[in-house]
Amino acid sequence: MTYKSAVDFVGRLDPVRKLRGWLCGDGVPKPLGLVSISGPGGIGKTFLLDHALVSSEVEERHYLRLRLGGTNVRRTLGQLVCRDLLQSCTQLDANGRGYFAETRRNLQALRSMDEAARAEVAAAVAASNPELRETVLELFRFGVGAQTVLPVLKQYVDLSKIDEAKVEAVAKLLEKANAYQLEKRALGGILPDLVGAGRRNRLRLGLEATLADGLVSDLAAILSMYRRQDSVRPMPSKVPGLDRLLLVLDDYESLDSALTTFLADHLVPRLSRASFETLIVVLGRDRLSDTHPVWKQRHELRFAGELRLSPWSREEGETFLRSHGVTNDLAVTRILDDTAGYPYLLAGEVEAELDGGSTALGLKNFYERTTRWMTAAQKEWLVPLSFLDEVNEESIAKVLPDEDPGRVLTWFKGEASVRSPTANRWEVLPILRSRICAYCKMDSPRRYRELEERARAAVTSTGVTASE
């Protein structure tokens, strides 16, 4: 969703007040607090946070700001922590002043292991199975730290480009690569670790713990000069004017699989013992406390609060439309009825209306935003599921006869971006159903009719109702 400026912000007075209060430290546990902002895709979570961050009171908190956001490409933990997180820091000259030194050394160590493993396996397949050479090259495009994702390597590559059997064959070779095995250190490690073998071994034995320890050490150097255990090392001087850490994790569902253990078991406990204050703000479809039991079991007392965003009221939606140039009463009524108050849908409809009144662009944009984290197969599943009032194994079998109903249902239950969080049964969010069905009809009336018929068959055989 795009807005021209903070002036475009509409409504949400109570969420803004609460969020600004937490950002200013009101009611936030010390030294670390957690804030969760949740709601369906397109509800305005990111814009709400950005709007709250521009207040003068928040600026006075002197946060060092780090941010991770989702993409449609899966990334390793090493890539997220050692590269993407550091690239989000724009408040200091990290390259020129020696900051984040430990994290950068960890990144280099992970890269060196990957490069050695790739060369080792490439040489092996060149002699025995040249067809695997391209697969070896492709498998190292997703980021550093490949060793940690070898058991689920297929999830990190595009299987439409690479044969699954080849991925499995290369993964087996990588698991045995010498580059990923523990190294012996001279005299049992008594001598200084001049060649980095000790660091590489720590990363091999405990990647999450090693990355978390390095990152907290680097943050302490910036915000409070050093940690007690780091005091014997040469550290850069504290950065003037930065006293606290603000860590934002946006589109958490796309980061969850790589980050949850790292965050909950390693980074949060270390930050909770740090000499500086930290606020972690997590934006996602579900509340953070509902994404994994560990958040309630181990960190419930660290939560400052959780915001669950709902669609705009008709009054708020009308204010947004008219302030953006949609003044025709019939057009305003139609758009409000069609969008059900979803800010992203409203923004798309504004663009479409100002371009001539067609909603085709709005449908296309909404579908692409809703499915941007999905695989090609999952996108194919979503459209038929949108024709059902209730999603279960029996109804899935009717609308997707060539798929494994259990596999589809497992995915759907875990896909917070499309399932209703409040219904007493599994179902696609009503606004998504109407828009996706309309998008399907616009692209292919024939397929629309076929899916309607399959959904009606689900009614006959299972008693599950089909969409009107």
DOKEFI-416592 format. One record per residue (C-alpha): y, z, x; residue in one letter. Coordinates in Angstrom, 1 decimal. Layout:
N
y=Y	z=Z	x=X	vexlum=a
...
***
This chain:
468
y=0.0	z=0.0	x=0.0	vexlum=m
y=3.4	z=-0.9	x=1.4	vexlum=t
y=6.8	z=0.5	x=0.5	vexlum=y
y=10.2	z=-0.4	x=1.6	vexlum=k
y=11.3	z=3.1	x=2.5	vexlum=s
y=11.1	z=6.8	x=1.6	vexlum=a
y=13.3	z=5.9	x=-1.4	vexlum=v
y=10.3	z=4.2	x=-2.9	vexlum=d
y=8.4	z=7.5	x=-3.2	vexlum=f
y=7.8	z=8.4	x=-6.9	vexlum=v
y=6.7	z=11.7	x=-8.4	vexlum=g
y=4.2	z=14.1	x=-6.9	vexlum=r
y=6.8	z=16.8	x=-6.5	vexlum=l
y=4.2	z=19.6	x=-6.4	vexlum=d
y=1.9	z=18.0	x=-3.9	vexlum=p
y=4.9	z=17.2	x=-1.7	vexlum=v
y=6.2	z=20.8	x=-1.9	vexlum=r
y=2.7	z=22.2	x=-1.0	vexlum=k
y=2.1	z=19.7	x=1.8	vexlum=l
y=5.5	z=20.3	x=3.4	vexlum=r
y=4.9	z=24.0	x=3.2	vexlum=g
y=1.6	z=23.7	x=5.0	vexlum=w
y=3.2	z=21.4	x=7.6	vexlum=l
y=5.8	z=24.1	x=8.2	vexlum=c
y=3.2	z=26.8	x=8.6	vexlum=g
y=3.4	z=28.5	x=5.2	vexlum=d
y=0.0	z=30.1	x=4.4	vexlum=g
y=-1.7	z=28.3	x=7.3	vexlum=v
y=-4.3	z=30.4	x=9.2	vexlum=p
y=-3.5	z=30.9	x=12.9	vexlum=k
y=-4.1	z=29.5	x=15.3	vexlum=p
y=-5.8	z=26.7	x=13.4	vexlum=l
y=-5.6	z=25.5	x=9.9	vexlum=g
y=-7.2	z=22.7	x=7.9	vexlum=l
y=-5.6	z=20.7	x=5.1	vexlum=v
y=-7.5	z=18.2	x=2.9	vexlum=s
y=-5.8	z=15.4	x=0.9	vexlum=i
y=-8.3	z=13.5	x=-1.3	vexlum=s
y=-8.4	z=10.9	x=-4.0	vexlum=g
y=-9.7	z=7.4	x=-4.7	vexlum=p
y=-8.7	z=4.5	x=-2.5	vexlum=g
y=-5.2	z=3.3	x=-3.4	vexlum=g
y=-4.1	z=6.6	x=-4.8	vexlum=i
y=-1.4	z=7.1	x=-2.1	vexlum=g
y=-2.8	z=9.7	x=0.3	vexlum=k
y=-1.4	z=8.2	x=3.5	vexlum=t
y=2.0	z=7.5	x=2.0	vexlum=f
y=2.2	z=11.1	x=0.6	vexlum=l
y=1.6	z=12.5	x=4.1	vexlum=l
y=4.0	z=10.1	x=5.8	vexlum=d
y=6.7	z=11.0	x=3.2	vexlum=h
y=6.2	z=14.7	x=3.8	vexlum=a
y=6.3	z=14.3	x=7.6	vexlum=l
y=9.9	z=12.9	x=7.6	vexlum=v
y=11.5	z=16.1	x=6.4	vexlum=s
y=13.8	z=17.9	x=8.8	vexlum=s
y=11.8	z=21.2	x=8.4	vexlum=e
y=8.6	z=19.5	x=9.6	vexlum=v
y=10.5	z=18.0	x=12.6	vexlum=e
y=11.5	z=21.4	x=13.7	vexlum=e
y=7.9	z=22.4	x=14.1	vexlum=r
y=7.8	z=20.3	x=17.3	vexlum=h
y=4.3	z=18.9	x=16.8	vexlum=y
y=2.4	z=16.8	x=19.3	vexlum=l
y=1.1	z=14.2	x=16.8	vexlum=r
y=-2.3	z=12.6	x=17.2	vexlum=l
y=-3.9	z=10.3	x=14.6	vexlum=r
y=-7.1	z=8.5	x=13.9	vexlum=l
y=-7.4	z=6.0	x=11.1	vexlum=g
y=-10.3	z=4.0	x=9.7	vexlum=g
y=-11.1	z=0.4	x=10.5	vexlum=t
y=-13.8	z=-2.0	x=9.2	vexlum=n
y=-15.5	z=-1.8	x=12.6	vexlum=v
y=-17.7	z=1.2	x=13.5	vexlum=r
y=-16.7	z=3.0	x=16.7	vexlum=r
y=-18.5	z=5.4	x=19.0	vexlum=t
y=-17.3	z=9.0	x=19.5	vexlum=l
y=-16.3	z=8.2	x=23.0	vexlum=g
y=-14.1	z=5.3	x=21.8	vexlum=q
y=-12.5	z=7.5	x=19.1	vexlum=l
y=-11.7	z=10.5	x=21.3	vexlum=v
y=-11.1	z=8.9	x=24.7	vexlum=c
y=-9.2	z=5.8	x=23.7	vexlum=r
y=-8.1	z=5.5	x=20.1	vexlum=d
y=-6.8	z=9.1	x=19.9	vexlum=l
y=-4.9	z=8.8	x=23.1	vexlum=l
y=-3.4	z=5.5	x=22.1	vexlum=q
y=-2.0	z=7.1	x=19.0	vexlum=s
y=0.2	z=9.5	x=21.1	vexlum=c
y=3.6	z=8.0	x=21.4	vexlum=t
y=5.7	z=11.1	x=22.3	vexlum=q
y=5.1	z=11.2	x=26.0	vexlum=l
y=4.4	z=8.9	x=28.9	vexlum=d
y=0.8	z=9.9	x=29.3	vexlum=a
y=0.0	z=7.1	x=31.8	vexlum=n
y=2.9	z=7.9	x=34.2	vexlum=g
y=2.9	z=11.7	x=34.1	vexlum=r
y=-0.8	z=12.5	x=34.4	vexlum=g
y=-1.4	z=13.9	x=30.9	vexlum=y
y=-4.8	z=13.7	x=29.2	vexlum=f
y=-6.4	z=13.5	x=32.7	vexlum=a
y=-9.7	z=15.1	x=31.7	vexlum=e
y=-10.1	z=12.8	x=28.7	vexlum=t
y=-9.3	z=9.8	x=30.8	vexlum=r
y=-11.9	z=10.8	x=33.4	vexlum=r
y=-14.5	z=11.2	x=30.7	vexlum=n
y=-13.6	z=7.7	x=29.4	vexlum=l
y=-14.0	z=6.2	x=32.9	vexlum=q
y=-17.4	z=8.0	x=33.3	vexlum=a
y=-18.7	z=6.7	x=30.0	vexlum=l
y=-17.5	z=3.2	x=30.9	vexlum=r
y=-19.2	z=3.3	x=34.3	vexlum=s
y=-22.5	z=4.4	x=32.7	vexlum=m
y=-22.3	z=1.6	x=30.1	vexlum=d
y=-21.4	z=-1.0	x=32.7	vexlum=e
y=-24.3	z=0.0	x=34.9	vexlum=a
y=-26.7	z=0.1	x=31.9	vexlum=a
y=-25.6	z=-3.3	x=30.8	vexlum=r
y=-26.0	z=-4.8	x=34.2	vexlum=a
y=-29.4	z=-3.2	x=34.6	vexlum=e
y=-30.8	z=-4.4	x=31.3	vexlum=v
y=-29.2	z=-7.9	x=31.6	vexlum=a
y=-31.0	z=-8.4	x=34.9	vexlum=a
y=-34.3	z=-7.3	x=33.4	vexlum=a
y=-34.0	z=-9.6	x=30.4	vexlum=v
y=-32.8	z=-12.5	x=32.5	vexlum=a
y=-36.2	z=-12.5	x=34.2	vexlum=a
y=-38.5	z=-11.6	x=31.3	vexlum=s
y=-36.7	z=-12.7	x=28.1	vexlum=n
y=-33.5	z=-14.8	x=28.5	vexlum=p
y=-33.1	z=-15.0	x=24.7	vexlum=e
y=-32.0	z=-11.4	x=24.8	vexlum=l
y=-29.0	z=-12.0	x=27.1	vexlum=r
y=-26.5	z=-12.6	x=24.4	vexlum=e
y=-27.7	z=-9.6	x=22.4	vexlum=t
y=-27.1	z=-7.4	x=25.5	vexlum=v
y=-23.5	z=-8.6	x=25.7	vexlum=l
y=-22.9	z=-8.2	x=22.0	vexlum=e
y=-24.2	z=-4.6	x=21.9	vexlum=l
y=-21.5	z=-3.4	x=24.2	vexlum=f
y=-18.5	z=-4.7	x=22.2	vexlum=r
y=-18.2	z=-1.7	x=19.8	vexlum=f
y=-17.0	z=0.8	x=22.3	vexlum=g
y=-17.8	z=3.2	x=25.1	vexlum=v
y=-20.6	z=5.7	x=25.1	vexlum=g
y=-23.4	z=3.5	x=23.9	vexlum=a
y=-26.1	z=5.9	x=24.9	vexlum=q
y=-25.3	z=8.3	x=22.0	vexlum=t
y=-25.7	z=5.7	x=19.3	vexlum=v
y=-28.9	z=4.0	x=20.6	vexlum=l
y=-31.1	z=5.6	x=17.8	vexlum=p
y=-28.8	z=4.0	x=15.1	vexlum=v
y=-27.6	z=1.0	x=17.1	vexlum=l
y=-28.2	z=-1.4	x=14.2	vexlum=k
y=-25.4	z=0.3	x=12.3	vexlum=q
y=-22.9	z=-0.6	x=14.9	vexlum=y
y=-23.5	z=-4.3	x=15.1	vexlum=v
y=-23.2	z=-7.3	x=12.7	vexlum=d
y=-26.8	z=-8.2	x=11.9	vexlum=l
y=-25.6	z=-11.5	x=10.4	vexlum=s
y=-24.8	z=-12.5	x=14.0	vexlum=k
y=-27.6	z=-10.8	x=15.9	vexlum=i
y=-31.3	z=-10.8	x=15.0	vexlum=d
y=-32.5	z=-7.2	x=14.1	vexlum=e
y=-35.6	z=-7.5	x=16.2	vexlum=a
y=-33.6	z=-8.4	x=19.2	vexlum=k
y=-31.3	z=-5.4	x=18.7	vexlum=v
y=-34.4	z=-3.1	x=18.6	vexlum=e
y=-35.8	z=-4.7	x=21.7	vexlum=a
y=-32.6	z=-4.2	x=23.7	vexlum=v
y=-32.2	z=-0.7	x=22.4	vexlum=a
y=-35.6	z=0.2	x=23.8	vexlum=k
y=-34.7	z=-1.1	x=27.2	vexlum=l
y=-31.3	z=0.7	x=27.1	vexlum=l
y=-33.1	z=4.0	x=26.3	vexlum=e
y=-35.0	z=3.7	x=29.5	vexlum=k
y=-32.1	z=2.5	x=31.7	vexlum=a
y=-31.6	z=4.5	x=34.9	vexlum=n
y=-27.8	z=4.6	x=34.2	vexlum=a
y=-28.4	z=6.9	x=31.2	vexlum=y
y=-30.8	z=9.3	x=33.0	vexlum=q
y=-29.7	z=12.5	x=34.7	vexlum=l
y=-28.6	z=12.2	x=38.4	vexlum=e
y=-29.5	z=14.5	x=41.2	vexlum=k
y=-26.6	z=16.0	x=43.0	vexlum=r
y=-26.5	z=16.7	x=46.7	vexlum=a
y=-27.7	z=20.2	x=47.6	vexlum=l
y=-28.2	z=21.0	x=43.9	vexlum=g
y=-24.5	z=20.6	x=43.1	vexlum=g
y=-23.2	z=22.9	x=45.8	vexlum=i
y=-20.9	z=20.2	x=47.3	vexlum=l
y=-17.8	z=19.0	x=45.4	vexlum=p
y=-18.5	z=16.4	x=42.7	vexlum=d
y=-16.7	z=13.6	x=44.6	vexlum=l
y=-18.6	z=10.8	x=43.0	vexlum=v
y=-18.6	z=12.1	x=39.4	vexlum=g
y=-22.3	z=12.7	x=39.0	vexlum=a
y=-21.8	z=16.2	x=37.5	vexlum=g
y=-19.4	z=14.8	x=34.9	vexlum=r
y=-21.8	z=12.0	x=34.0	vexlum=r
y=-24.6	z=14.5	x=33.6	vexlum=n
y=-22.5	z=16.8	x=31.4	vexlum=r
y=-21.7	z=13.8	x=29.2	vexlum=l
y=-25.4	z=12.8	x=29.0	vexlum=r
y=-26.5	z=16.3	x=28.1	vexlum=l
y=-23.8	z=17.2	x=25.7	vexlum=g
y=-21.3	z=14.5	x=24.8	vexlum=l
y=-19.6	z=16.3	x=22.0	vexlum=e
y=-19.1	z=19.5	x=23.9	vexlum=a
y=-17.9	z=17.8	x=27.0	vexlum=t
y=-15.4	z=15.6	x=25.2	vexlum=l
y=-14.1	z=18.5	x=23.1	vexlum=a
y=-13.6	z=20.7	x=26.2	vexlum=d
y=-11.8	z=18.0	x=28.1	vexlum=g
y=-9.5	z=17.2	x=25.2	vexlum=l
y=-8.6	z=20.9	x=24.6	vexlum=v
y=-7.9	z=21.3	x=28.3	vexlum=s
y=-5.6	z=18.3	x=28.2	vexlum=d
y=-3.8	z=19.6	x=25.0	vexlum=l
y=-3.3	z=23.0	x=26.6	vexlum=a
y=-1.6	z=21.4	x=29.6	vexlum=a
y=0.9	z=19.6	x=27.3	vexlum=i
y=1.5	z=22.5	x=24.8	vexlum=l
y=1.1	z=25.7	x=26.8	vexlum=s
y=0.7	z=24.7	x=30.5	vexlum=m
y=-3.0	z=25.5	x=30.9	vexlum=y
y=-5.9	z=27.5	x=29.5	vexlum=r
y=-7.1	z=30.5	x=31.5	vexlum=r
y=-10.3	z=28.8	x=32.6	vexlum=q
y=-8.2	z=25.8	x=33.8	vexlum=d
y=-5.7	z=27.8	x=35.8	vexlum=s
y=-7.3	z=27.0	x=39.2	vexlum=v
y=-6.8	z=23.3	x=38.6	vexlum=r
y=-3.6	z=21.4	x=39.4	vexlum=p
y=-2.1	z=20.7	x=35.9	vexlum=m
y=1.0	z=18.8	x=34.8	vexlum=p
y=3.9	z=20.9	x=33.6	vexlum=s
y=4.2	z=21.7	x=29.9	vexlum=k
y=6.1	z=19.1	x=27.9	vexlum=v
y=9.5	z=20.5	x=26.7	vexlum=p
y=10.0	z=20.5	x=22.9	vexlum=g
y=6.3	z=20.3	x=22.0	vexlum=l
y=4.7	z=23.5	x=20.9	vexlum=d
y=1.9	z=22.7	x=18.3	vexlum=r
y=-0.7	z=20.1	x=17.6	vexlum=l
y=-0.9	z=18.0	x=14.4	vexlum=l
y=-4.1	z=16.1	x=14.2	vexlum=l
y=-4.4	z=13.6	x=11.3	vexlum=v
y=-7.7	z=12.0	x=10.4	vexlum=l
y=-7.1	z=9.2	x=7.9	vexlum=d
y=-9.9	z=7.3	x=5.9	vexlum=d
y=-12.3	z=10.1	x=6.9	vexlum=y
y=-15.3	z=8.4	x=5.3	vexlum=e
y=-15.1	z=5.7	x=8.0	vexlum=s
y=-15.0	z=8.3	x=10.7	vexlum=l
y=-17.4	z=10.9	x=9.2	vexlum=d
y=-20.7	z=9.8	x=10.9	vexlum=s
y=-19.2	z=9.9	x=14.4	vexlum=a
y=-16.8	z=12.8	x=14.0	vexlum=l
y=-18.3	z=15.6	x=11.9	vexlum=t
y=-20.5	z=17.3	x=14.5	vexlum=t
y=-17.9	z=16.9	x=17.1	vexlum=f
y=-15.2	z=18.4	x=14.9	vexlum=l
y=-17.1	z=21.1	x=13.2	vexlum=a
y=-19.3	z=22.4	x=16.0	vexlum=d
y=-17.1	z=21.8	x=19.0	vexlum=h
y=-13.4	z=20.8	x=18.7	vexlum=l
y=-12.4	z=23.1	x=15.8	vexlum=v
y=-14.0	z=26.2	x=17.5	vexlum=p
y=-12.3	z=25.5	x=20.8	vexlum=r
y=-8.9	z=24.8	x=19.2	vexlum=l
y=-9.4	z=28.1	x=17.3	vexlum=s
y=-9.4	z=29.9	x=20.6	vexlum=r
y=-6.5	z=27.9	x=22.1	vexlum=a
y=-3.2	z=29.3	x=23.2	vexlum=s
y=-1.3	z=26.9	x=20.8	vexlum=f
y=-1.3	z=26.4	x=17.1	vexlum=e
y=-3.1	z=23.4	x=15.5	vexlum=t
y=-3.0	z=21.9	x=12.0	vexlum=l
y=-5.6	z=19.3	x=11.1	vexlum=i
y=-4.9	z=17.1	x=8.1	vexlum=v
y=-7.8	z=15.1	x=6.7	vexlum=v
y=-7.3	z=12.3	x=4.2	vexlum=l
y=-10.4	z=10.9	x=2.4	vexlum=g
y=-12.0	z=10.0	x=-0.9	vexlum=r
y=-13.7	z=13.4	x=-1.2	vexlum=d
y=-12.4	z=16.9	x=-0.4	vexlum=r
y=-13.2	z=17.7	x=3.2	vexlum=l
y=-15.2	z=20.8	x=2.1	vexlum=s
y=-17.4	z=18.5	x=0.0	vexlum=d
y=-18.2	z=16.0	x=2.8	vexlum=t
y=-20.6	z=18.3	x=4.7	vexlum=h
y=-21.9	z=21.9	x=4.1	vexlum=p
y=-20.7	z=22.9	x=7.6	vexlum=v
y=-17.1	z=23.0	x=6.4	vexlum=w
y=-17.8	z=25.7	x=3.8	vexlum=k
y=-20.4	z=27.5	x=5.8	vexlum=q
y=-18.4	z=27.9	x=9.0	vexlum=r
y=-14.8	z=27.0	x=8.4	vexlum=h
y=-13.9	z=28.0	x=4.8	vexlum=e
y=-11.4	z=30.6	x=6.0	vexlum=l
y=-9.5	z=28.0	x=8.0	vexlum=r
y=-8.5	z=26.0	x=5.0	vexlum=f
y=-4.8	z=26.3	x=4.1	vexlum=a
y=-5.3	z=24.2	x=1.0	vexlum=g
y=-6.8	z=21.0	x=-0.5	vexlum=e
y=-4.8	z=18.5	x=-2.5	vexlum=l
y=-6.6	z=16.2	x=-5.0	vexlum=r
y=-4.3	z=13.4	x=-6.0	vexlum=l
y=-4.4	z=11.8	x=-9.4	vexlum=s
y=-2.9	z=8.6	x=-10.7	vexlum=p
y=0.8	z=8.5	x=-11.6	vexlum=w
y=1.9	z=9.3	x=-15.1	vexlum=s
y=3.2	z=6.4	x=-17.2	vexlum=r
y=6.7	z=7.6	x=-16.6	vexlum=e
y=6.2	z=7.7	x=-12.9	vexlum=e
y=4.6	z=4.3	x=-12.9	vexlum=g
y=7.4	z=2.8	x=-15.0	vexlum=e
y=10.0	z=4.3	x=-12.6	vexlum=t
y=8.2	z=2.6	x=-9.7	vexlum=f
y=8.0	z=-0.8	x=-11.5	vexlum=l
y=11.6	z=-0.9	x=-12.6	vexlum=r
y=12.9	z=0.3	x=-9.2	vexlum=s
y=11.0	z=-2.7	x=-7.7	vexlum=h
y=12.5	z=-5.3	x=-10.0	vexlum=g
y=10.0	z=-5.5	x=-12.8	vexlum=v
y=12.2	z=-5.1	x=-15.9	vexlum=t
y=10.6	z=-7.1	x=-18.6	vexlum=n
y=9.3	z=-4.5	x=-21.2	vexlum=d
y=6.1	z=-6.5	x=-22.0	vexlum=l
y=5.3	z=-6.9	x=-18.3	vexlum=a
y=5.9	z=-3.2	x=-17.7	vexlum=v
y=3.6	z=-2.2	x=-20.5	vexlum=t
y=0.9	z=-4.7	x=-19.5	vexlum=r
y=0.9	z=-3.5	x=-15.8	vexlum=i
y=0.8	z=0.1	x=-16.8	vexlum=l
y=-2.2	z=-0.5	x=-19.0	vexlum=d
y=-4.0	z=-2.5	x=-16.4	vexlum=d
y=-3.5	z=-0.3	x=-13.4	vexlum=t
y=-4.0	z=3.1	x=-15.0	vexlum=a
y=-1.3	z=4.6	x=-12.7	vexlum=g
y=-3.0	z=3.7	x=-9.4	vexlum=y
y=-0.1	z=3.3	x=-6.9	vexlum=p
y=-1.9	z=0.6	x=-4.9	vexlum=y
y=-2.7	z=-1.4	x=-8.0	vexlum=l
y=0.9	z=-1.0	x=-9.2	vexlum=l
y=2.2	z=-2.3	x=-5.8	vexlum=a
y=-0.1	z=-5.3	x=-6.0	vexlum=g
y=0.9	z=-6.1	x=-9.6	vexlum=e
y=4.6	z=-5.9	x=-8.6	vexlum=v
y=4.0	z=-8.5	x=-5.9	vexlum=e
y=2.0	z=-10.7	x=-8.3	vexlum=a
y=4.6	z=-10.3	x=-11.1	vexlum=e
y=7.5	z=-11.2	x=-8.8	vexlum=l
y=5.5	z=-14.2	x=-7.6	vexlum=d
y=5.2	z=-15.6	x=-11.1	vexlum=g
y=3.3	z=-13.1	x=-13.3	vexlum=g
y=-0.3	z=-13.9	x=-12.2	vexlum=s
y=-2.5	z=-11.0	x=-11.5	vexlum=t
y=-5.0	z=-13.0	x=-9.4	vexlum=a
y=-3.4	z=-11.8	x=-6.1	vexlum=l
y=-3.4	z=-8.2	x=-7.3	vexlum=g
y=-7.2	z=-8.5	x=-8.1	vexlum=l
y=-7.9	z=-10.0	x=-4.8	vexlum=k
y=-5.9	z=-7.5	x=-2.8	vexlum=n
y=-7.5	z=-4.6	x=-4.7	vexlum=f
y=-11.0	z=-5.8	x=-4.2	vexlum=y
y=-10.5	z=-6.4	x=-0.5	vexlum=e
y=-9.0	z=-2.9	x=0.0	vexlum=r
y=-11.8	z=-1.2	x=-2.0	vexlum=t
y=-14.5	z=-3.0	x=0.0	vexlum=t
y=-13.0	z=-3.1	x=3.5	vexlum=r
y=-15.3	z=-0.5	x=4.9	vexlum=w
y=-18.5	z=-2.0	x=3.3	vexlum=m
y=-21.1	z=-4.3	x=4.8	vexlum=t
y=-21.7	z=-7.7	x=3.3	vexlum=a
y=-24.8	z=-6.3	x=1.4	vexlum=a
y=-22.8	z=-3.3	x=0.0	vexlum=q
y=-20.1	z=-5.7	x=-1.3	vexlum=k
y=-22.9	z=-7.6	x=-3.1	vexlum=e
y=-24.2	z=-4.4	x=-4.6	vexlum=w
y=-20.8	z=-3.2	x=-5.9	vexlum=l
y=-20.1	z=-6.1	x=-8.2	vexlum=v
y=-23.3	z=-5.8	x=-10.3	vexlum=p
y=-23.0	z=-2.0	x=-10.4	vexlum=l
y=-19.5	z=-2.3	x=-11.9	vexlum=s
y=-21.1	z=-3.8	x=-15.0	vexlum=f
y=-23.0	z=-0.5	x=-15.7	vexlum=l
y=-21.7	z=2.6	x=-17.5	vexlum=d
y=-24.3	z=4.7	x=-15.7	vexlum=e
y=-25.8	z=4.0	x=-12.2	vexlum=v
y=-29.4	z=5.2	x=-11.7	vexlum=n
y=-32.5	z=3.7	x=-10.3	vexlum=e
y=-33.6	z=2.1	x=-13.6	vexlum=e
y=-30.3	z=0.4	x=-14.3	vexlum=s
y=-30.0	z=-0.7	x=-10.7	vexlum=i
y=-33.3	z=-2.4	x=-10.9	vexlum=a
y=-32.0	z=-4.5	x=-13.8	vexlum=k
y=-28.8	z=-5.7	x=-12.3	vexlum=v
y=-30.1	z=-6.0	x=-8.7	vexlum=l
y=-33.7	z=-7.0	x=-9.2	vexlum=p
y=-34.2	z=-8.1	x=-5.6	vexlum=d
y=-33.0	z=-4.8	x=-4.0	vexlum=e
y=-34.6	z=-1.4	x=-3.4	vexlum=d
y=-33.1	z=0.7	x=-6.2	vexlum=p
y=-33.5	z=4.0	x=-4.2	vexlum=g
y=-31.7	z=2.5	x=-1.2	vexlum=r
y=-28.8	z=1.2	x=-3.3	vexlum=v
y=-28.5	z=4.6	x=-5.2	vexlum=l
y=-28.5	z=6.5	x=-1.9	vexlum=t
y=-25.6	z=4.4	x=-0.7	vexlum=w
y=-23.7	z=4.7	x=-3.9	vexlum=f
y=-23.9	z=8.5	x=-4.1	vexlum=k
y=-22.5	z=8.7	x=-0.6	vexlum=g
y=-19.7	z=6.1	x=-1.2	vexlum=e
y=-16.8	z=8.2	x=-2.3	vexlum=a
y=-14.5	z=5.2	x=-2.4	vexlum=s
y=-16.1	z=3.8	x=-5.6	vexlum=v
y=-18.0	z=6.5	x=-7.4	vexlum=r
y=-16.3	z=8.7	x=-10.0	vexlum=s
y=-15.8	z=12.3	x=-8.6	vexlum=p
y=-15.5	z=13.9	x=-12.0	vexlum=t
y=-18.1	z=12.2	x=-14.2	vexlum=a
y=-21.3	z=14.1	x=-15.2	vexlum=n
y=-23.4	z=11.1	x=-14.2	vexlum=r
y=-23.3	z=8.5	x=-11.4	vexlum=w
y=-20.8	z=5.8	x=-12.3	vexlum=e
y=-18.2	z=3.5	x=-10.8	vexlum=v
y=-14.6	z=4.6	x=-11.2	vexlum=l
y=-13.5	z=3.1	x=-14.5	vexlum=p
y=-10.4	z=1.5	x=-13.0	vexlum=i
y=-12.6	z=-0.1	x=-10.3	vexlum=l
y=-15.1	z=-1.3	x=-12.9	vexlum=r
y=-12.5	z=-3.1	x=-15.0	vexlum=s
y=-10.8	z=-4.7	x=-12.0	vexlum=r
y=-13.9	z=-5.8	x=-10.2	vexlum=i
y=-15.4	z=-7.2	x=-13.3	vexlum=c
y=-12.2	z=-9.1	x=-13.9	vexlum=a
y=-12.2	z=-10.3	x=-10.3	vexlum=y
y=-15.8	z=-11.6	x=-10.7	vexlum=c
y=-14.9	z=-13.4	x=-14.0	vexlum=k
y=-11.9	z=-15.0	x=-12.3	vexlum=m
y=-14.1	z=-16.3	x=-9.4	vexlum=d
y=-17.2	z=-17.3	x=-11.4	vexlum=s
y=-17.5	z=-17.1	x=-15.2	vexlum=p
y=-21.1	z=-18.1	x=-14.9	vexlum=r
y=-22.0	z=-15.1	x=-12.7	vexlum=r
y=-19.9	z=-12.9	x=-14.9	vexlum=y
y=-22.1	z=-13.9	x=-17.9	vexlum=r
y=-25.3	z=-13.4	x=-16.0	vexlum=e
y=-24.3	z=-9.9	x=-14.9	vexlum=l
y=-23.3	z=-9.0	x=-18.5	vexlum=e
y=-26.8	z=-10.1	x=-19.6	vexlum=e
y=-28.5	z=-8.0	x=-17.0	vexlum=r
y=-26.5	z=-5.0	x=-18.0	vexlum=a
y=-27.5	z=-5.5	x=-21.6	vexlum=r
y=-31.1	z=-5.7	x=-20.5	vexlum=a
y=-30.6	z=-2.3	x=-18.9	vexlum=a
y=-29.6	z=-1.0	x=-22.3	vexlum=v
y=-32.7	z=-2.3	x=-24.0	vexlum=t
y=-35.2	z=-1.1	x=-21.4	vexlum=s
y=-33.6	z=2.1	x=-20.2	vexlum=t
y=-31.2	z=3.2	x=-22.8	vexlum=g
y=-28.4	z=3.0	x=-20.2	vexlum=v
y=-25.2	z=1.5	x=-21.7	vexlum=t
y=-23.6	z=-1.6	x=-20.4	vexlum=a
y=-19.9	z=-2.2	x=-19.9	vexlum=s
y=-18.1	z=-3.8	x=-22.7	vexlum=e
***
